[in-house]
């Protein structure tokens, strides 16, 4: 697969899913698809964490919506491992899970705003970006207010 063109540092938002983010690069490939490309200041240690994968998934959802183009994979560049690049396949199951993550976030954010906790409100502002969605879920898991209502599962490496 060859690169046709790319866009760098793209602010992107989804009206359908109410999320936004900045994609490091959007690659347009010669098979007519696009792919999010993310740089991580990290070492590659033979695993792709779900937080990385679902950042790609949420970015892919926004790319699909805004560019009206299919997205089947994403890429992660690990800058502390000689710019090692990992290709990550994105499946329909991943996109459904991405929608579930967004729905959980909005449910939690709604409850947090109703309860009026200032700490959760600050976290809620962070959570509406795709790049921090799973980090927010992990934060909520440790929150005293919502600890009994939500316990994220399967946040281990893929």
C-alpha positions in Angstrom: 0.0 0.0 0.0 1.4 3.4 -1.0 0.8 6.8 0.5 -1.0 9.2 -1.8 -1.0 12.2 0.5 -1.1 13.2 4.2 -2.4 15.9 6.4 -0.5 16.9 9.5 -1.7 18.0 12.9 -5.4 17.9 12.0 -8.0 19.2 14.4 -11.1 17.0 13.8 -14.5 16.8 15.5 -17.5 14.5 15.3 -21.0 16.0 15.3 -22.5 12.5 15.5 -20.4 11.3 18.4 -19.7 14.7 20.2 -15.9 14.1 20.4 -13.0 16.0 19.1 -9.2 15.6 18.9 -6.0 16.4 17.0 -4.7 13.6 14.7 -1.0 13.8 14.3 -1.3 12.7 10.7 -4.1 11.5 8.4 -2.7 9.2 5.7 -4.5 8.8 2.5 -3.6 5.5 0.9 -3.7 4.3 -2.7 -6.4 1.7 -2.0 -8.9 4.6 -1.4 -8.8 4.4 2.4 -7.4 6.7 5.1 -5.5 5.9 8.3 -4.8 7.9 11.5 -1.0 8.0 12.3 0.0 8.9 15.9 3.4 9.6 17.4 4.1 8.3 20.9 7.0 9.4 23.0 7.4 5.9 24.2 9.4 2.7 23.7 7.7 -0.1 21.9 7.7 -3.2 24.1 6.0 -5.8 21.9 2.5 -4.7 22.9 -0.1 -2.1 21.9 -2.1 -0.8 24.8 -5.8 -0.4 24.5 -5.5 3.3 25.2 -3.4 3.6 22.1 -5.6 1.4 20.0 -8.8 3.2 21.0 -7.3 6.6 20.4 -6.8 5.4 16.8 -10.4 4.0 16.8 -11.9 7.3 17.9 -9.7 9.2 15.5 -10.7 6.8 12.7 -14.4 7.4 13.5 -14.0 11.1 13.1 -12.0 10.7 9.9 -14.7 8.5 8.4 -17.4 11.0 9.3 -15.6 14.1 8.1 -13.8 12.8 5.0 -16.5 10.2 4.0 -13.7 7.6 3.5 -13.2 4.1 4.8 -10.6 3.6 7.6 -9.4 0.0 8.1 -6.2 0.6 10.0 -4.1 3.1 11.9 -0.4 3.5 12.7 1.6 4.3 15.8 5.2 5.5 15.7 7.2 4.9 18.9 9.8 7.7 18.9 11.9 6.2 21.7 12.3 3.0 19.7 14.0 4.5 16.6 10.7 5.6 15.3 9.4 2.0 15.2 6.0 1.9 13.4 3.2 -0.5 14.3 0.2 -1.1 12.0 -3.0 -1.6 13.9 -6.0 -3.2 12.2 -9.3 -1.6 13.0 -12.4 -3.8 12.8 -16.1 -3.2 13.0 -16.0 -4.7 16.5 -13.5 -2.0 17.4 -15.7 0.8 16.1 -18.7 -0.6 18.1 -16.5 -0.6 21.2 -15.5 3.0 20.4 -19.2 4.0 20.4 -19.7 2.1 23.7 -16.7 4.1 25.2 -18.3 7.4 24.1 -21.7 6.4 25.5 -20.1 5.5 28.9 -18.3 8.8 28.9 -21.4 10.8 28.2 -23.3 8.9 30.9 -20.6 9.6 33.4 -20.2 13.2 32.4 -23.9 13.8 32.7 -24.0 12.3 36.2 -20.9 14.3 37.2 -22.4 17.6 36.1 -25.7 16.9 37.8 -23.8 16.1 41.0 -21.8 19.2 40.6 -18.4 17.9 41.7 -15.8 20.5 40.6 -13.0 17.9 40.3 -15.1 15.8 38.0 -16.1 18.9 36.0 -12.5 19.6 35.3 -11.9 16.0 34.3 -15.0 16.1 32.1 -13.6 19.0 30.1 -10.5 16.9 29.4 -12.6 13.8 28.5 -14.4 15.2 25.5 -11.2 14.8 23.5 -10.5 11.5 21.8 -6.9 11.4 23.0 -7.9 11.3 26.6 -11.1 9.2 26.6 -9.7 6.0 28.0 -7.4 7.9 30.4 -10.6 9.6 31.7 -12.3 6.2 32.2 -9.3 5.0 34.2 -9.5 8.3 36.3 -13.2 7.7 36.9 -12.4 4.1 38.1 -10.4 5.7 40.9 -13.0 8.3 41.7 -14.7 8.0 45.1 -17.9 9.5 43.8 -18.4 7.1 40.9 -16.3 4.1 42.0 -19.3 1.9 42.7 -21.1 2.7 39.5 -18.4 2.0 37.0 -15.4 -0.4 36.9 -13.7 -0.5 33.5 -12.7 -3.9 32.4 -10.1 -5.2 30.0 -7.8 -2.2 30.2 -4.8 -4.4 30.0 -2.6 -4.6 27.0 -4.0 -6.1 23.8 
